[in-house]
Amino acid sequence: MLMIQVAGWNIRGLNQTPKQFEVRSLISSQKLKLIALLETKVQERHAAEVAHNVMPFWSWDFNYDSCGGGRI
């Protein structure tokens, strides 16, 4: 049986480096393959930088096209 580790996190303050490290640590410690980060409060102009800081080699999807304030 194939087990895929998935998580969702309603996380505010992802603009802050310590919070980015916390997410990265969770991903690594739980060996996550997919995580949904909600209510991050990350502005579109900072999204690529935050994504790179958290997990630089992962694929990221953003919803800035469908949500005026946008979220990761």
Protein Blocks (a to p, Z undefined) as FASTA:
>chain_A
ZZddddddddehklpmklmmmmmmmmmmnopabdcdehklpafklmmmmmmmmmmmbccd
dfklmmmnopZZ
